[in-house]
Amino acid sequence: MSHRILIAYASRTGVTAEYAQIIAQAPAFAADTVQVLKMQNVRDLNGIDAVILGSSVRFGQWLPEAQKFVESHQAALAQRPTALFTVHDLNRGDNEASRQQREAYLLKVRPLLQARCEGFFVGRTDASQLNFFERMLTRIIPQDAGEPASPQALQAWAETARAALLS
Ligand SMILES: Cc1cc2nc3c(=O)[nH]c(=O)nc-3n(C[C@H](O)[C@H](O)[C@H](O)COP(=O)(O)O)c2cc1C
């Protein structure tokens, strides 16, 4: 059965926007109508069966516009199955400490909704898109070595998310 799915994202340098598009184009959603929108461009959730929200992380939490989106659409989100994905550079390890630290990126979001599925994806830092202050910060903050999330990993998550959202 075909469903109407909204993927709403918050992104500063385009990485989360790119991941949202890859998720939308996953084979798992081939039979669905998937709309990808920047969170600021979403007016309401009328006509939407399920929602995927994605944000990158700055200073240990989702972007302020993503937090604001969850707050202002809290009632509509409560009526629809929702999945979350988070894009980040740090705390990407498989160990428990790293897992706990990346889970903490959602501390302010989680009390506001009941997500059926959460995904965490390593992004990348594009220094050419940062202002002076941000560039300085990324030099001070240790960047773990490693690769950004692969399209295959994002598409595999899309399959898991669809099953969780629409089962
Ligand atoms: C100023 C600044 C602060 C950041 N803070 C964090 C952070 O606290 N934790 C983390 O894992 N990544 C952090 N990042 C990395 C971003 O989440 C990462 O580069 C992401 O891919 C950016 O995605 P976007 O282009 O969709 O915003 C930070 C990046 C910048 C520039």
PDBQT file of the ligand as one rigid body, heavy atoms in Angstrom, charges set to zero:
ROOT
HETATM    1  C1  LIG A 201      30.151  24.869  14.778  1.00  0.00    +0.000 C 
HETATM    2  C2  LIG A 201      29.936  23.398  14.672  1.00  0.00    +0.000 A 
HETATM    3  C3  LIG A 201      29.560  22.661  15.793  1.00  0.00    +0.000 A 
HETATM    4  C4  LIG A 201      29.385  21.257  15.703  1.00  0.00    +0.000 A 
HETATM    5  N1  LIG A 201      29.039  20.564  16.833  1.00  0.00    +0.000 NA
HETATM    6  C5  LIG A 201      28.972  19.200  16.760  1.00  0.00    +0.000 A 
HETATM    7  C6  LIG A 201      28.724  18.440  17.942  1.00  0.00    +0.000 A 
HETATM    8  O1  LIG A 201      28.509  18.950  19.039  1.00  0.00    +0.000 OA
HETATM    9  N2  LIG A 201      28.713  17.085  17.823  1.00  0.00    +0.000 N 
HETATM   10  C7  LIG A 201      28.914  16.434  16.619  1.00  0.00    +0.000 A 
HETATM   11  O2  LIG A 201      28.921  15.216  16.584  1.00  0.00    +0.000 OA
HETATM   12  N3  LIG A 201      29.116  17.153  15.477  1.00  0.00    +0.000 NA
HETATM   13  C8  LIG A 201      29.137  18.503  15.522  1.00  0.00    +0.000 A 
HETATM   14  N4  LIG A 201      29.378  19.231  14.382  1.00  0.00    +0.000 N 
HETATM   15  C9  LIG A 201      29.497  18.516  13.091  1.00  0.00    +0.000 C 
HETATM   16  C10 LIG A 201      28.216  18.588  12.203  1.00  0.00    +0.000 C 
HETATM   17  O3  LIG A 201      27.120  17.992  12.850  1.00  0.00    +0.000 OA
HETATM   18  C11 LIG A 201      28.517  17.876  10.885  1.00  0.00    +0.000 C 
HETATM   19  O4  LIG A 201      29.556  18.551  10.191  1.00  0.00    +0.000 OA
HETATM   20  C12 LIG A 201      27.330  17.702   9.965  1.00  0.00    +0.000 C 
HETATM   21  O5  LIG A 201      27.687  16.854   8.896  1.00  0.00    +0.000 OA
HETATM   22  C13 LIG A 201      26.818  19.018   9.393  1.00  0.00    +0.000 C 
HETATM   23  O6  LIG A 201      25.629  18.755   8.666  1.00  0.00    +0.000 OA
HETATM   24  P1  LIG A 201      24.753  19.892   7.970  1.00  0.00    +0.000 P 
HETATM   25  O7  LIG A 201      25.527  20.387   6.796  1.00  0.00    +0.000 OA
HETATM   26  O8  LIG A 201      23.500  19.189   7.553  1.00  0.00    +0.000 OA
HETATM   27  O9  LIG A 201      24.480  20.956   8.993  1.00  0.00    +0.000 OA
HETATM   28  C14 LIG A 201      29.557  20.605  14.452  1.00  0.00    +0.000 A 
HETATM   29  C15 LIG A 201      29.908  21.367  13.321  1.00  0.00    +0.000 A 
HETATM   30  C16 LIG A 201      30.091  22.743  13.414  1.00  0.00    +0.000 A 
HETATM   31  C17 LIG A 201      30.475  23.510  12.185  1.00  0.00    +0.000 C 
ENDROOT
TORSDOF 0
